[in-house]
Amino acid sequence: MRSPSSGSSPEGTPPAAAVHRAWTQIQQGGYAAAAEVLERYDPSNLNVAIPFCLSRNLRALQVHRPEILTTLEQAGLFSTLKRYPLVPTASGRLAPACADPDAPAAAPVPLSTNPDPSAAADLAMQRLAEHINAGKAIVFADVIDGYLISKLADAKPTLGLGMQQAIYIAEPDPHLLTASLMVHDWSGPDSPITDPRFTWFVGERAWLDFEIHMRRNRMLPLPVIKLGREAPRAAIGEILERCHAYYEACEAKWARKIEKHYSDFQCDALTVGTATRPKVLLITCRFTTVLKYSTADCEQAFARLGWRTRTLIEPGDTHRLTRSAIRHALATFKPDLVFTIDQLRAHCLTPFPERLPFVCWVQDQLSRFTTRKAGASITPRDFVLSMVGPMYTRQWGYPARQIVEMPKLTRPPARPDKWVSTGDDLVYVSNASQRPADLIDALDSPLLKACADEMVQRYEAGESLPAMGDVGRIVDRVSRKQNQTLSAANRALAVNTLYHPLNNALYRQQALGWAAQAAEDLGLSFALYGQGWQDHPDFAAYARGPVAYGPDLEELTRQSKINLQIVPSFCLHQRLLDGLVAGGFFLIRQHPSDTLIPKLLGLIDPEAKTVNEALEAAGSKRDELKALLKQAGGLADLGTPVDMVEFLRGCQRAELLNHEGESLPKLDEVSFHDADSLRKHLETYSDYAALRRRVATEQRESVEHRLSYTAGLRRTLARIGQLIAEEPPDLFPDNPSAASTITSSFTFAA
């Protein structure tokens, strides 16, 4: 029970007139007024507690679930205690009791079979803990005494990324619910009344409405836990059995439609030169940090390219992407293409027709992709979008034909026609605010700590480790010094552990130190946005807190005179792409790959597709080319050799680079590599708005032309259409199966 809201101590026994006035207010629908009358009195007094609790709950229903309040009012609030009087259990806790209408003189029987209903609810929670922590859906066939419902509301499981557990309450008897509302205060936040995890069905149609609700919502998981008294629980079990049978029948019907449509599917809408307007089904997950937004950007790009689109995504936090929802979409929408991010056909819950093209854009190198089993699952109509396709082919057996180059892309936002950058002179946005010393303390092995110490010494000496290969060489040197022999897997783990987040923080914060000093010397304002900078002793003075991704970040980028791009990788990072199209101007820390790639392409014969072909055609420049190729190979630490020429040709096909190897126009004019070069750029650009605008406009137009979602998908779809058009006529058997048989759980990574 919630305590009175006044700051003073509650008064004792209220006068009878006050209690009568509160009940009168309740009878007249003045629930808030009734609570105000009683909130000054001691809530342990039952004369106060029952009407006070009821009035607060009814007010909460009035605000959050008015249809339930109407049902309770129509049933008669004041007849509840005749049917379900409140009696103290042996523990002293109140519980609704069942009065026998045929034996009015008999003592009412408490619905709680345990002398302490709260303790009984605690025991039930212990038995249900595994299911609750896994977020399994629960249904109450009746509210019983309300104690277990209260416990479930309090024990909100942490499922990650906004996912919530679904709890259904189907109570046919409004009076029993009203009795519980006299005992339990469910008016606060995250309570059964206010929390959207709870879905209520109250009244004589409660069980029927529950069944209809479950049948109509294909993305709601059917409950696996049934709670309530014996007879209601059996009734709700029969309803769930009917729902299962209904979905099985529906899925069988949809499967027949899918098989009929795709049995001889020719992909005519995708082949080059056809005028048919194709359809794409995009599948994503609500419970992700980035993928749902990237998928939305892809859907907009498909629409701009003339496609009809449909996206499957959970509409609410208690929903799940179910097999039924996917099959229904396939049967009714009949897409010409399925598009996912970070999800292969073989990873999906439901089988897809083998003739239906399935596109997976690999944005993250997840463990489920880096196996031979994953490579073997790729079918002739699977297309994997990636910029490291040669590595996937060589190391994990992905068919080279099925890999199409796709770089990071950006969505040009709506920009004002004109704007003036009147914000801070120098701005950097990042969450890489961890103190290196804290990151080193968290390392769990002497080898890693020794490597980390050497990394810090290198940075303190003014050097840097811009690439993963640099960290790999430190790991090799320290492990030899300690007489340790690392397996390939353990070496890769060590390199990755040190590269991110430790080296990432060292690399970025080294350049931020240059920026802070230059800003102080030149009288420029410097602002750091992101989590944690306020706790960093070197940068707390510049901390401005986090900025929300989307319009807020876009506006900040436009208003800042100079934005910084500092990443230990090739310059075309997502932040730079998004910032340029938002209208920002950037100074960029130069990475070795930014200068090495143009030099390489300048020496490679335009017709060469592999390193061997390039070396054969190099003539007198062969030794120079070999030296550059060795240098390029030293940047990576991927555990397997990469044909650098093959990789660069892929970058050119994806228009990540032009034929001269340029990633951005005027990149050399805005790149810095040390404190002095950064200071000179700040002196040049800080008071020269016209020059900033000229450079930023040219770079923005280049990104929008080559690396927008629309441009990237246009290239990709043209390539896929060409590959399908070139398929041999006997690619599929005469009597093809409608769908692949590979199934597993459909789970997206965050």
GICOR-V763764 format. One line per field, one symbol per residue. ss: DSSP state (A for helix, B for strand, O for the rest). psi: psi as a letter, one per 30 degrees, with the letter a starting at -180 (. if undefined). burial: b if it has 9 or more other C-alpha atoms within 8 Angstrom, else e. A space follows every 50 residues. Layout:
BEGIN
ss: ???
psi: ???
burial: ???
END
This chain:
BEGIN
ss: OOOOOOOOOOBOOOOAAAAAAAAAAAAOOOAAAAAAAAOOBOOOOAAAAA AAAAAAAAAAAAAAOAAAAAAAAAAOAAAAAAAOOBBBOOOOOBBBBBOO OOOOOOOOBBOOOOOOAAAAAAAAAAAAAAAAAOOOOBBBOOOOOOAAAA AAAAOOOOOOOOOOOOBBBBBOOAAAAAAAAOOOOOOOOOOOOOOOOBBB BBOOOAAAAAAAAAAAOOOBOOOOBBBOOAAAAAAAAAAAAAAAAAAAAA AAAAAAAAAAAAOOOOOOOOOOOOOOOOBBBBBOOOOOOOAAAAAAAAAA AAAAOOOBBBBBOOOOOOBOOOAAAAAAAAAAAOOOBBBBBOOOAAAOOO OOOOOOBBBBBOOOOOOOOOOAAAAAOOOOOBBBBOOOAAAAAAAAOOOA AABBOOOOOBOOOOOOOOOOOOOOOBBBBOOOOOOAAAAAAOOOOAAAAA AAAAAAAAAAOOOOOOOAAAAAAAAAAAAAAOOOOOOAAAAAAAAAAAAA AAAAAAAAAAAAAAAAAAAAAAOOOBBBBOOOAAAOOOOAAABOOOOOOO AAAAAAAAAOOBBBBOOOOOOOOAAAAAAAAAOOOBBBBOOAAAAAAAAA AAAOOOOOOOAAAAAAAOAAAAAAAAAAAAAAAAAOOOOOOOOAAAAAAA AAAOOOOOOOOOOOOOAAAABBOOAAAAAAAAAAAOOOAAAAAAAAAAAA AAAAAAABAAAAAAAAAAAAAAAAAOOOOOOOOOOOOOOOOOOOOOOOOO
psi: kkllflflkklbklkeeeeeeeeeeeeggieeeeeeefffljffkefeee eeeeeeeeeeeeeeifeeeeeeeffjeffefeeilkkklfffkkkkljkj ffiffkkkjkfjfkfjfeeeeeeeeeefeeeeffgkkkkkflfcgfeeee eeeeijkjfkhfklkkjkjjjfjeeeeeeeffekjhflkglfefkfekkk jkafgeeeeeeeeeefjfgkkkkfkkllleeeeeefeeeeeeeeeeeeee eeeeeeeeeeegehkfhefflkflfkjlkkjkkakehleeeeeeeeeeee eeefggkklkkjkkflfglkjleeeeeeeeeeeilfkkklkhjlefflek kkkffjkjkjjjfkilfffhleeeeffklfgkkkklfheeeeeeeggkke fgkkkjaklljjlkkleklkjgalekkkjlghgkkeeeeeffkgkeeeee eeeeeeeeefggllifleeeeeeeeeeeeeeghkjkleeeeeeeeeeeek feeeeeeefeeeeeeeeeeeefhkkkkkklkfffgkffgeffkgllkkkb eeeeeeeefkekkkjjkhlkfileeeeeeeffglkkkkkkkefefeeeee fffkkffkfleeeeeeffbfgeeeeeeeeeeeffeliffkkkjeeeeeee eeefgfkaffgkekkgeffgklfaeeeeeeeeeefegieeeeeeeeeeee eeeeeegleeeeeeeeeeeeeeeefgkkfgekleikkfllgklakjkkl.
burial: eeebeeeeebeeebeeebbebbbebbbeebbbbbbebbbbbbbebeebbb bbbbbbbbbbbbeebbebbebbeeebbeebbebbbbbbbeeebbbbbbbe eeeeeeebebbbeeebbbebbbebbeeeeeebbebbbbbbbbbbbbbbbb bbbeeebebeeebbbbbbbbbbbbbbbbbbbbbbbbbeebbbbbbebbbb bbbebbbebbbeebbeebbbbebeebbbbeebbebbbebbeebeebbeee beebbebbbebbbeeebebbbeeeeeebbbbbbbbbbbeebbeebebbbe bbbeeebbbbbbbbeebbbebbebbbbbbbbebbbbbbbbbbbbbbbbbb bbbbbbbbbbbbeeeeeeebbbebbeebeebbbbbbbebbbbbeebbbbe ebbbbbbebbbbeeeeeeeeeeebbbbbebbebbebeebbeeeeeebbbb bbebbbebbeeeeebbbbbbbbebbeebbbeeeeeeeeeebbebbbbbbb bbbbbbbbbbbeebbbebbbeeebbbbbbbbbbbebeebbebbbbeeeee ebbbbbbbbbbbbbbbbbbbbebbebbbbbbbbbbbbbbbbebbbbbbbb bebbbeebbbbebbbebbeeebeebbebbeebbbbbbeeeeebbbbbebb bbebbbbbeebbbeeeeeebbbbebebbbebbbebbeebeebbebbbbbb bbbbebbbbbbbbbbbbbbbbbebeeeeeeeeeeeebbbbeebbeeebee
END
